[in-house]
Amino acid sequence: MRRHLVFLRRLRRAANYGLPSLQSPRYGLLRGLSLAVLASLAASALAGPPEPAGLATSRADLTPKDLTRVIAVTKPTTDFSKPEQFELMQGGAGTSRKDVNRDAFSQSSANITFEEEGTFKLGNALFRKNWVSSPSSTQASDGLGPLFNERACQNCHLKDGRGRPPEGDAGTTSMFLRLARDASNEAEKAALADRKVLNFPDPVYGSQLQELAVPGLKGEGRMHVDYRERKVTLGDGSVVSLRKPSYSVDGLAYGPLDPRTTLSPRLTPPMIGLGLIEQIAPADILAHADPDDRNNDGISGKPNIVRDSRSSEPTLGRFGWKAQKPSIREQAAGAFSGDIGISTSEMPKSEGDCTTAEKACLAMPNGVQKRLGPVEAAPPVMDLVTFYSQNLAVPARRDLDTGQVLAGKKLFYDMGCISCHTPKFVTRRDAPNKAQAFQLIWPYSDFLLHDMGPDLADGQAVGEATGSEWRTPPLWGIGLTKTVNGNNFFLHDGRARTLAEAILWHGGEARKARDRFAAADAADRDALVKFLESL
């Protein structure tokens, strides 16, 4: 990792030789050049041992002509009098133009082939499939648990959208508690340094609290959330109430948690656009990193470098609230294991998250069928679920040409929000699927880790991510949360009940942007929220 950070620091120093700064508070015209030009120049000037593919610092997929086009089209706009060209199609050619309704996040990419549409539908069926406990007559569907949070992927990713925090007697099937602790000895510290692990599970309850269990076994416990209201007075005298959550576990079935174990609530995120995010060139993400804040603008985005489970090479994490997963397939395998208790080739433990301390759990039957292979979800199942996840379309923008939305867009830029919420990328030309290749996309994220301050901190380190750092989430589709999921809960734990509340919770590196929003008059705040609702 040190060599990669040194390389990034050298890249930052390019500004001293007449090249633009990579981190301008208002982004500026020149920052768009950093996406490819600076990485390419630095790579040629600092030639050395080849970088792992997942950490490539230049774009080998682009011709000089392509590069010129990418620079031009991803340059941040300064004209807010009208929408930008192609802005309507925020998911590229795959953008869904279908009617806006509860199924807005469940449409397939508009540019996949007829044959691929069939594959998408098969993947959707598996995504919705309810797994059952073993033994069962439906041998291709058993293997649930023994401990689990839900029986199907779709039950967590409601309508392929955002989860919700528990309220009253409602379950927690779309928000979970991650359990982890820091290294406690030199061997564990060495494992972290070598990226063999991201952190360490609770010795009894593992890496995630599972509230449900198969017949004959007890669930581990139940998440409990208490909220305390906090009044915030804005610049124009308006008062907003924010709710501050605190977390605990009721009814622990197998003894106490380790005193070092931290609780991190994680809301399930929307599924749209994942395949496009996967095909953003690493160089374009790394070009926005400034881990040491060498330009002193207060923004210190950094990558979470993890190991790819297949190649074992260090690579760029880009999925998950802490950017801890490098690919959709690994993200899906982790969910199969932790959420449903189903083994895959990527995570072959048929007992799921059961630990050695949970002996009754380990003694339960599993769903491995020799005739179907050594795991419960065979590679073809993973192929189909991965394809489905890669091809859920981003909906088209709405109302993007209205005066209020255009004014809100300008405020979003002027307040410095795009210092983390990078508007545009162009995906790799050599993407495995043509549907995701060379697409201009508008995710409004840099996919880097940022310190969001003590109020949003969970105290749980995950790889390179500290307990106060979170990956910048993409914003596309955020304005359809109420339409798709029937609620407006935002941030990693759903504490924010409106987009304005979500902004006001921003701290740390985002504090300046948050303060500008809080100091603005009501008309400007409303305009910025209207812009977000148009995404």
C-alpha positions in Angstrom: 0.0 0.0 0.0 2.9 2.4 0.8 4.1 2.3 -2.8 0.6 3.1 -4.0 0.3 6.0 -1.7 3.7 7.3 -2.7 2.6 7.2 -6.3 -0.6 9.1 -5.4 1.5 11.7 -3.6 3.7 12.2 -6.6 0.6 12.6 -8.6 -0.5 15.4 -6.3 2.8 17.1 -6.8 2.1 17.4 -10.5 0.4 20.7 -9.6 3.8 22.1 -8.8 4.8 21.6 -12.5 2.0 23.6 -14.0 -0.7 20.9 -13.9 -4.0 21.7 -12.1 -4.8 20.8 -8.5 -6.8 17.6 -8.1 -8.9 18.9 -5.2 -10.3 22.3 -5.7 -13.1 23.2 -3.2 -15.3 24.3 -6.1 -13.8 21.7 -8.4 -13.1 24.2 -11.1 -12.7 23.6 -14.9 -9.3 22.0 -14.6 -10.2 19.3 -12.1 -11.8 17.3 -14.9 -8.4 16.9 -16.4 -7.3 14.8 -13.5 -9.5 11.9 -14.5 -7.2 10.6 -17.1 -4.6 13.1 -18.1 -2.7 13.4 -14.9 -2.8 9.7 -14.3 -1.5 9.0 -17.8 1.3 11.6 -17.5 2.4 10.4 -14.1 2.4 6.8 -15.2 4.6 7.6 -18.2 6.9 9.7 -16.2 7.2 7.3 -13.3 7.5 4.1 -15.1 8.3 1.2 -12.9 7.1 -2.3 -12.0 3.6 -3.0 -13.4 0.7 -2.1 -11.1 -2.0 -4.7 -10.3 -4.9 -4.3 -12.7 -7.2 -3.2 -9.9 -4.8 -0.4 -9.0 -3.8 0.8 -12.5 -2.9 4.5 -12.5 -3.4 5.1 -16.2 -6.1 4.1 -18.6 -4.7 1.6 -21.1 -8.2 1.1 -22.6 -8.3 4.6 -24.2 -6.7 5.8 -27.5 -5.5 9.4 -27.6 -8.7 10.3 -29.4 -10.8 8.6 -26.7 -8.8 10.4 -24.0 -9.6 13.8 -25.5 -13.3 12.9 -25.6 -13.3 11.7 -22.0 -11.5 14.9 -20.8 -14.0 17.1 -22.6 -17.2 15.3 -21.5 -16.3 14.8 -17.8 -15.1 18.4 -17.3 -17.4 19.9 -14.6 -19.8 22.4 -16.1 -19.8 26.2 -15.4 -23.1 26.8 -17.3 -26.1 26.3 -15.2 -28.6 27.9 -17.5 -29.6 24.6 -19.1 -29.0 20.9 -18.6 -25.8 19.4 -19.9 -25.7 17.3 -23.0 -26.7 13.7 -22.1 -27.5 14.7 -18.5 -31.0 13.2 -18.8 -29.5 9.7 -19.3 -27.6 9.5 -16.1 -26.9 5.8 -16.5 -25.6 6.1 -20.0 -27.3 4.2 -22.8 -28.6 1.7 -20.3 -30.7 4.3 -18.6 -34.3 3.3 -18.0 -36.9 5.6 -19.5 -39.9 3.6 -18.2 -42.7 5.0 -16.1 -41.7 6.1 -12.6 -43.4 3.8 -10.1 -42.5 1.3 -7.4 -40.6 -0.8 -10.0 -38.4 2.1 -11.0 -35.2 0.4 -9.6 -36.1 -3.1 -11.0 -35.7 -2.4 -14.7 -33.0 -4.0 -16.8 -30.4 -2.0 -18.6 -32.0 -0.6 -21.7 -29.0 -1.6 -23.9 -28.7 -5.3 -23.1 -29.5 -7.8 -25.8 -32.6 -10.0 -26.1 -30.7 -13.0 -24.9 -29.2 -11.1 -22.0 -32.7 -10.0 -21.0 -33.5 -13.7 -20.5 -30.4 -14.1 -18.3 -31.4 -11.0 -16.4 -34.9 -12.5 -15.7 -33.3 -15.8 -14.5 -31.0 -13.8 -12.2 -34.0 -11.9 -10.9 -35.8 -15.2 -10.1 -32.8 -16.3 -8.0 -32.6 -12.9 -6.4 -36.2 -13.3 -5.2 -35.8 -17.0 -4.3 -36.6 -18.0 -0.8 -34.1 -20.5 0.6 -35.2 -23.2 3.1 -33.6 -25.0 5.9 -32.0 -28.5 5.5 -32.9 -31.2 5.0 -35.6 -30.4 2.4 -37.2 -32.1 -0.6 -36.3 -29.0 -2.6 -32.6 -29.9 -2.6 -31.5 -27.0 -4.9 -33.0 -24.5 -2.5 -32.0 -25.8 0.9 -29.1 -24.7 3.1 -30.6 -21.6 4.8 -28.7 -20.5 7.8 -28.4 -22.0 10.3 -28.3 -18.4 11.5 -29.6 -15.8 9.1 -31.3 -12.4 8.6 -33.5 -13.1 5.6 -34.4 -15.9 3.3 -34.0 -14.1 0.0 -31.9 -11.2 -1.4 -35.0 -9.3 -2.5 -36.3 -9.3 1.1 -33.3 -7.2 2.2 -33.1 -5.1 -1.0 -36.7 -4.1 -1.0 -37.8 -3.5 -4.6 -34.0 -3.4 -5.4 -33.9 -0.2 -3.4 -33.0 1.2 0.0 -33.6 -0.5 3.3 -35.1 1.0 6.4 -34.3 1.1 10.1 -36.4 -0.9 12.6 -39.4 0.9 14.0 -41.6 -0.4 16.8 -42.3 -4.1 16.2 -41.1 -4.0 12.6 -38.2 -6.3 11.8 -34.7 -5.4 10.8 -34.5 -7.4 7.6 -33.1 -4.4 5.6 -30.7 -3.1 8.2 -28.0 -5.2 10.1 -25.5 -4.8 12.8 -21.9 -5.6 11.7 -19.8 -6.8 14.6 -16.0 -6.3 14.6 -13.1 -5.4 16.7 -9.5 -4.1 16.1 -6.4 -6.2 16.1 -5.3 -7.2 19.7 -1.9 -8.8 19.1 1.0 -8.6 16.7 -0.2 -11.6 14.5 -3.5 -9.9 14.0 -1.9 -6.6 13.2 0.3 -8.4 10.6 -2.8 -10.0 9.0 -4.4 -6.6 8.7 -1.3 -5.0 7.2 -1.1 -7.8 4.6 -4.9 -7.4 3.9 -5.6 -11.0 4.8 -8.5 -9.7 6.8 -10.4 -6.4 7.1 -11.0 -6.6 10.8 -11.8 -9.3 13.4 -15.3 -10.7 14.3 -16.8 -11.1 17.7 -15.5 -14.4 19.1 -19.1 -15.7 19.8 -21.4 -13.9 17.4 -19.1 -13.6 14.4 -19.1 -10.7 11.9 -22.9 -9.9 11.9 -25.8 -10.2 14.3 -28.3 -12.8 12.9 -31.7 -12.3 14.4 -33.3 -15.5 12.9 -32.4 -19.2 12.9 -33.6 -22.5 11.5 -36.0 -24.7 13.6 -34.3 -26.1 16.6 -31.9 -23.1 17.0 -32.1 -19.7 18.6 -31.4 -16.5 16.8 -28.5 -14.5 18.2 -30.4 -11.5 19.5 -32.3 -8.4 18.3 -31.1 -5.0 17.3 -32.4 -2.2 19.5 -32.3 1.5 18.5 -32.9 4.5 20.8 -33.2 8.0 19.2 -32.5 11.3 20.9 -33.7 14.4 19.1 -31.2 17.2 18.5 -32.4 20.7 17.6 -30.3 22.6 15.0 -30.9 26.3 14.3 -30.1 27.3 10.7 -28.8 30.6 9.4 -32.3 32.1 8.7 -33.6 31.1 12.2 -35.3 27.9 11.0 -35.1 25.0 13.5 -34.6 21.4 12.3 -34.8 18.4 14.6 -32.2 15.6 13.9 -32.4 12.2 15.5 -29.3 10.7 17.0 -29.4 6.9 17.3 -27.7 4.6 19.8 -27.6 0.9 19.3 -27.6 -2.2 21.6 -28.7 -5.8 21.3 -31.6 -7.3 23.2 -31.9 -11.0 24.2 -28.4 -12.2 23.4 -28.8 -15.9 23.2 -25.2 -17.1 23.5 -23.7 -14.9 26.2 -22.4 -11.4 26.1 -20.6 -9.7 23.3 -16.9 -9.2 23.6 -16.3 -5.8 25.3 -14.1 -4.8 22.3 -16.8 -5.5 19.8 -18.2 -2.5 18.0 -21.7 -2.3 16.6 -22.1 -0.8 13.1 -25.6 -0.5 11.6 -25.7 -0.9 7.8 -28.8 0.0 5.8 -29.1 -2.0 2.5 -28.3 0.4 -0.4 -30.1 0.6 -3.7 -28.9 -1.9 -6.4 -29.1 0.4 -9.5 -26.1 1.1 -11.6 -23.7 -1.3 -9.9 -22.4 -2.8 -13.1 -21.5 0.7 -14.3 -19.7 1.5 -11.1 -17.7 -1.7 -11.5 -16.5 -0.5 -14.9 -15.1 2.9 -13.8 -11.4 2.7 -14.4 -9.3 2.5 -11.2 -7.2 5.4 -12.5 -10.2 7.7 -12.6 -11.1 6.9 -9.0 -7.5 7.1 -7.7 -7.0 10.4 -9.5 -9.3 12.0 -7.0 -7.6 10.6 -4.0 -5.6 13.0 -1.7 -5.0 11.0 1.4 -2.6 13.5 3.0 -4.6 16.6 2.0 -1.5 18.1 0.4 -3.4 21.0 -1.0 -4.9 21.8 2.4 -8.5 22.1 1.2 -9.8 19.9 4.0 -10.8 17.0 1.6 -8.7 13.9 2.1 -10.4 11.2 0.1 -8.5 7.9 0.1 -9.1 4.4 -1.4 -9.8 1.3 0.5 -7.2 -1.2 -0.9 -8.4 -4.8 -0.4 -7.5 -8.2 -1.8 -9.4 -9.7 -4.6 -10.6 -13.1 -3.4 -9.8 -14.8 -6.8 -6.5 -13.3 -7.8 -5.3 -12.4 -4.2 -4.0 -9.2 -5.8 -4.5 -5.8 -4.0 -7.3 -4.0 -5.7 -9.6 -1.1 -5.3 -12.6 -1.5 -3.0 -15.6 0.3 -4.4 -18.8 -1.4 -3.0 -20.2 -1.4 0.5 -20.6 1.5 3.0 -16.8 1.3 3.7 -15.7 0.4 0.1 -14.7 -3.0 1.4 -15.7 -5.1 -1.6 -13.9 -4.9 -4.9 -16.6 -6.5 -7.1 -20.3 -7.2 -7.3 -19.7 -10.9 -7.2 -17.8 -10.6 -3.9 -20.4 -8.3 -2.5 -23.1 -10.9 -3.4 -21.1 -13.8 -1.9 -20.7 -11.9 1.3 -24.5 -11.3 1.4 -25.3 -14.9 0.7 -23.0 -15.9 3.6 -23.7 -13.3 6.2 -27.4 -12.5 5.5 -28.8 -15.9 4.3 -26.2 -18.4 5.4 -25.6 -19.8 2.0 -22.2 -21.0 0.9 -20.6 -20.1 -2.5 -17.3 -20.8 -4.2 -16.1 -17.4 -3.0 -17.2 -18.0 0.6 -17.5 -21.8 1.0 -18.5 -22.1 4.7 -21.8 -23.9 4.7 -22.4 -22.9 8.3 -22.4 -19.2 7.3 -21.4 -16.9 10.2 -21.6 -19.6 12.9 -18.5 -19.5 15.2 -16.8 -22.3 17.0 -18.5 -21.0 20.2 -21.9 -21.7 18.7 -21.6 -25.5 18.7 -25.3 -26.1 18.2 -25.2 -24.0 15.1 -22.3 -25.9 13.7 -24.1 -29.2 14.3 -27.1 -28.3 12.2 -27.4 -30.0 8.7 -26.3 -28.0 5.6 -27.6 -27.9 2.1 -24.5 -29.1 0.2 -25.5 -31.7 -2.4 -22.6 -33.7 -3.8 -24.4 -34.0 -7.2 -24.6 -30.2 -7.3 -21.1 -29.4 -6.1 -19.3 -28.6 -2.9 -21.3 -25.4 -2.1 -25.0 -24.5 -1.6 -25.1 -21.8 -4.3 -23.2 -23.2 -7.2 -21.2 -21.0 -9.6 -24.1 -20.8 -12.2 -26.3 -19.4 -9.4 -23.7 -16.8 -8.7 -23.2 -16.0 -12.4 -26.9 -15.3 -12.7 -27.3 -13.2 -9.5 -24.2 -11.2 -10.5 -25.5 -10.5 -14.0 -28.8 -9.4 -12.6 -27.0 -7.1 -10.1 -24.8 -5.7 -12.8 -27.7 -4.8 -15.1 -30.3 -3.0 -12.9 -30.8 0.2 -14.8 -30.5 3.7 -13.4 -33.7 5.7 -14.0 -33.6 8.8 -16.2 -33.5 12.2 -14.6 -36.7 14.2 -14.0 -37.4 17.9 -14.1 -33.7 18.6 -14.8 -34.5 21.7 -17.0 -36.6 23.6 -14.4 -35.3 26.8 -13.0 -35.3 25.6 -9.4 -33.4 22.4 -10.2 -30.8 24.3 -12.3 -30.4 26.8 -9.5 -30.0 23.9 -7.0 -27.4 22.3 -9.2 -25.3 25.4 -9.2 -25.6 25.6 -5.4 -24.5 21.9 -5.2 -21.3 22.9 -7.1 -20.8 26.2 -5.3 -21.1 24.8 -1.8 -18.4 22.3 -2.6 -20.5 19.1 -2.6 -18.8 17.9 -5.7 -15.5 17.7 -3.9 -16.7 14.3 -2.8 -19.8 13.7 -5.0 -17.9 13.7 -8.3 -20.6 14.2 -11.0 -19.4 12.2 -14.0 -17.2 9.4 -15.2 -16.7 7.5 -18.5 -16.6 3.7 -18.0 -13.9 1.5 -19.5 -14.0 0.9 -23.2 -12.8 -2.7 -22.6 -15.6 -3.6 -20.2 -16.5 -7.3 -20.4 -20.1 -6.5 -21.3 -20.7 -4.0 -24.1 -23.7 -2.6 -22.2 -21.3 -1.1 -19.6 -18.5 -0.1 -22.0 -17.6 3.5 -22.7 -20.6 5.0 -21.1 -20.9 8.5 -19.8 -22.5 8.1 -16.3 -23.5 10.5 -13.6 -23.2 8.8 -10.2 -22.2 11.8 -8.1 -19.6 9.9 -6.1 -15.8 9.6 -6.0 -16.1 6.1 -4.4 -13.4 7.1 -1.9 -13.3 7.1 1.9 -13.9 10.4 3.7 -13.9 11.2 7.4 -17.5 12.3 8.1 -16.8 13.4 11.7 -17.7 12.1 15.1 -21.5 12.3 14.8 -21.6 9.7 12.0 -18.7 7.6 13.3 -19.4 4.0 14.2 -16.0 3.3 15.7 -15.5 0.2 13.4 -12.5 0.0 11.2 -12.8 -2.0 7.9 -9.5 -2.4 6.1 -8.2 1.1 5.3 -11.4 2.7 6.5 -11.3 4.1 10.1 -14.2 4.2 12.4 -15.2 7.6 11.2 -14.7 7.1 7.4 -17.4 6.2 4.9 -17.4 5.7 1.2 -19.1 8.5 -0.7 -22.4 6.9 -1.8 -23.7 7.5 -5.4 -26.7 9.8 -5.5 -28.4 8.6 -8.7 -32.0 7.5 -8.0 -32.0 9.2 -4.5 -35.0 11.3 -5.4 -37.1 8.2 -6.1 -36.6 6.7 -2.6 -40.1 7.5 -1.4 -41.6 6.2 -4.7 -39.8 2.9 -4.6 -39.6 2.1 -0.9 -42.3 4.2 0.6 -40.0 6.0 3.0 -37.3 8.6 3.1 -34.5 7.2 5.3 -31.0 8.2 4.4 -27.3 7.7 5.5 -25.8 4.4 6.5 -28.2 3.9 9.4 -31.3 5.6 8.1 -31.3 8.3 10.8 -32.0 11.1 8.4 -35.7 11.4 7.5 -35.3 14.0 4.8 -32.5 14.9 2.4 -32.0 18.2 4.3 -31.4 16.2 7.5 -28.9 14.0 5.7 -26.9 17.0 4.6 -27.0 18.5 8.1 -25.5 15.3 9.6 -22.4 15.8 7.4 -19.3 16.6 9.4 -15.5 16.1 9.2 -14.4 16.7 5.6 -17.9 17.7 4.6 -18.3 20.2 7.4 -17.7 23.3 5.2 -20.3 22.2 2.6 -22.7 21.4 5.4 -22.2 24.9 7.0 -22.8 26.6 3.7 -26.1 24.7 3.3 -27.1 25.6 6.9 -26.3 29.2 6.4 -28.3 29.5 3.1 -31.8 30.9 3.0 -34.8 28.7 2.7 -35.2 29.2 -1.0 -31.6 28.1 -1.7 -31.9 25.1 0.6 -35.1 24.1 -1.2 -33.5 24.5 -4.6 -30.6 22.2 -3.6 -33.0 19.6 -2.3 -35.0 19.8 -5.5 -31.8 19.2 -7.5 -31.2 16.0 -5.4 -34.8 14.9 -5.9 -34.3 15.1 -9.7 -31.4 12.6 -9.6 
